[in-house]
Amino acid sequence: MKIKSKLLSNNISIPSIGFGTYKSGNEKETAIVVKEALNLGYKMIDTASFYKNEVGIGNGIKESKINREDIFLVTKLWNDDHGYENTIEAFNKSINNLKVDYIDLYLVHWPNKLNAETWRAFEYLYENKKVKSIGVCNFKIEHLEELKKTAKIMPMVNQIEIHPFSTKNDIVNYCEYNNIQVVAWGPIARGRVFTNDLMIELSNKYKKSIPQIVLRWHIQRNIIPIPKSSNKDRIKENIDIFDFEISSEDMKRINSLNEGDNISVSTPPVNTIY
């Protein structure tokens, strides 16, 4: 399966869909599912230190026999590790766990009062070629505007929760205007889309599964989705979305499911509110 790519603001190529690994299981289970995803054609693997699965991810990459340079590896800095020195230390721990020499995209997992100091460490890692790209997660417009005041290099990516029930139009438009690529976590709303009448109708119309419809909706919005699954057939199905197009009318119908930007299918950890 050939996955299309996009260019970030620093001209680094990023796959247009990725493989999410939150709650991927134990070390052995994680290695198996990552190896499976890579061998089925995924190029981007998304993890985080908070997921406690970086060792399994590293093992899965090694067992896949796929060249490291052909994999776009993403991990994230957790809330307890903010600040310049702490960030460097956390990064080194992540690459040791993953058994790699560099990270393709390193993200700040949640905004924090130490954003400026943390981001200075991210810039250091980027300038010293420890990471190929840097970005953030769950940043609202006000967080990005605040970061602008001190950043030498703006984030190349903002990873946020996006699905048909929370389209996040304002932040998506802001990021597009500022050349920040949006990546969507929770793209199928943790399965909520399966019981939606419109999704069922469109699945029948396009002869595609409901997740394929939703993931294609993200792609046509210029958003990179990172679906997660442990089922081999579903993993394969989720990247089979480049042979059809949703009409503009049906795109608008999906957009109309939006219930507001504050709708979430996941509760953030208690120490992430800033």
N, C-alpha and C positions, 0 to 999 in steps of 0.2 A: 504494500500500500504506500503510494507516494504522497507525502504530506507537503503542502505548500509552505513557503516561508515568507516572513516579512522582515523589513529592515527597521532596527531601532534608530534612535536619533544619532547614535555614534557609529552607524553603518554596520553594526553587528547583526547577523542574520538570526532570527528567532523563529522556531516552528509556529505555525498558525493554530496548533492545538497541542495540548500537553497531557501528561498522565499524572493525576493527583494521587498522593499516597497517605493522606491523613487516615489514621486508624487502620493501617494496612496489615496489622497483625504482629506476631512475634518476629524475631530476626529471620528465622527460616522462612516463614510465610511471606515476609516482605521480599526477601531475595527471589523467591519463586515468581511472585507476581510482577516484579520489576523486570526480571529476565524475560518473562512471557510478553510483557508489553513491548519491550525493545525488539524482541524477535518478530512481533507482529507488525512492526513498522513505526512505533512511536519514537520520536527523537528527543522530546523534552520530558524530563522527570522532575517533578516538583515535590520538595520535601521541606522540612524545617527542623531546627534543633528541638523545638517543642514537641514534635511528633515522636521523638525517641526512637527513630527507625533509621538513622543515617548509616549505622553499621550494616544493617540489612540491605539498604539501598546500594551501598558500596559493593557488597558481596554479589548482589544481583547484576550490577554493571559488569563486574569481573567475570561472572559465570556466563554472561550473554555472549562473550567473545567479540562484542562489537567494539570498534576502535573508539577510544575516549574522545577523539576530536569529532566524531560523528554523533556525539550525545550532547544535548544542551541541558546542563545540570543546574538546578535552582535550589537554594536553601535560604534559610531566614534566621535573623538574629532575634532572640527572644527578649521579652521585656526586662528580665532580671539582669541582662548583660549590657545595658546601655552605658554610655560614657566611652571616652576614647580608648583607654587601656583595656577596659572590659570587652569592648567590641573586638579588638585585635586578638585578645585571648580566646574569645568565643569562636571567632573565625578559624583560628588555628585548630581548635578542638573539632570543629565541623569537618575540615578537610582531612584531619587524621581519621575521624570516624568513617568518612566516605572513601578514604584511601585514594585520594586524588591530589594533584598538584595545584589545581586552580578550580575556581567556580565560574560557570558561565554567567550566572545572574545571582547576585547577593541582595537580599531584601531586608529592610527593617519591618519586622512582623506587625507591629502596632505603633502608632505615634506615642511619643513620650516627652516629658519635660526636658529631657537631655538630648532632644533631636539634633541640635546644632553640634554638640560634641561628638555624638555618635556618627553623624553624617561626615564630619571631618575625618573620622577613621575610615569610613567607606570610601571617601575620595582618595585617601592614602592607599588603600588596598587596590583601588582602580588604577591609580597613577603608577603603581609598582607592579601592575600586571598580575596581581594575585586573583583578580576577578576581571572578567571581560565586560561586564555591565553591572550597574548598580540601580537599585530602585527601592520602592516602599510598598507596604501593604496597608489597606484600610485607612489611607490618608484622605481626609476631606479637603475641600478647597482651601479652608482656612489654615490647615496644616501645611499645605504646599506653599501657600502665600507666605507663611511664617518662615518656612525653610528657604525661600527665595532670598530673604534678607541676609543670610550668612553663607549660603552655598556657593561654591565656585563652579560646581557641576550639578545641574539639576537631574532628578531621577529620570531614568530612561523608561521605567515601568511603574505603574501603580496597580497592584493586585487587590481587587475589591469583590465583595459579594454581589453578583449580578445574575438575575434570572427573570423570567417573564413577569413575576409578581413584584419585582423591584428593579426597574430598568436603569436607575441612576443616571438619568439624562443629563443633569446639570454637571456632575463630575466627569462624565464621559465626554461631554462637549468641551469642558475646561481642559481636560487632558489632551484631547485632539488638537485644540488650539495651541497648546504649549508643547506639542510634539512629545507627549508622554504616552507610551503604549499602555492601553488598559488590558489587564488579564482578569478573567472572571473565575473566582472560586464559588463553589456551590451552584454551578450552572443549571443543574436540573432540579434545584430547590429541594434537595434530599428526597426526591421521589414525588413531591407534591404534584408535579406536572402530569403524572400518570392518570389521575382521576379528573383532569380538567376536560370539559366537553369540547372546547375548541381544539385542544391538542389531539384528542381522539379523532376529531373530524379531519384535521390536517394530516394526521398519520395515514388515514385511509385515502385521502386525496392524493398524496405524494407517494404512497406505497413505501413509506419509510417508518421506522419506529419513532415513538414519541421522543426519546432522547436525541435521535438523529435530527428531528425537526428543530428541537430546542438548540442543539449545538450549531446547526446551520444558521439559525437566527442570530446567534452570537457572531459567527463568522461574517455574516452580511452586515453586521453593525461595526465591523472592523475591531472586534473584541476577540481576544484569544481565550477560549475556554479550557479549563483543566478538569475534565471529568475523572471520576474515580470508580473503579469496579474491580472485583476479584474474580469475576466470571469471565472465562476465556472468550466466549462468544460475544458477550457484551463489550469487552475490551476491544475486540476486533470491530464490532459494529460501530462503536463510537467514533472511529476515524474514517468510516466509509460515508463521508458527507460532502465529498467534492464532485459528485456526479449529478447533482441537481441544484436547483435554485428556487427559493421561495419567492413568490410574486410580491410586488410592492404592496398590493392590497392585503395579502395575508400577513406580511410583515407588520402593517399597521394594526391588523386585528390582534396579533400577538402583543404588540406594544400596548394595546388598550387594556390588557390584563394587569397593567401596573397598578399597585395599590399604594405606592408611595416609597420614597427612598429609604425610609426608616424600617420598612418591613424586612425581617430577617428570619431565615430558617435555622439560624445557629445563634446561641448565646455566647458572646465573647467572654473570655476569662475575666474575673472580677478586677484584676489589676491592669486592665488595658484601657480603661476609660480616661481619655485626656482631651 
